[in-house]
């Protein structure tokens, strides 16, 4: 597959991921544009064309970090994040808002899995973590999301 075909195939996913990282349309466009320029220059040296998608996502992530001053997401925990079924301000949250409420170290692997369709091993390689740590982050992110977006039970129905 040529570089142009590869970009056409993955451009929407790359932009969605860049937007998720930047939370700003203009910055996401800039990040993708710079990433594609870097990718275009390096594409002839890419040995495994089947890995082009993960390779481009990694370039987008690196370009975002470069633009953000190399601030990688901290290895945060969910310990300080209050997630309770009784919090009325969380009722009716959209998934985007719920993802934004998660620590970046949990939300990023989940976004790569959902937006990019990457395996746990691919995500671990992209974010520089072990596969076990990535699986833990994905599990904790899913558990936290369930608590954030699950509809509240009616108080009358509780025991």
Beta strands, then each sheet from edge to edge (+ up, - down):
end
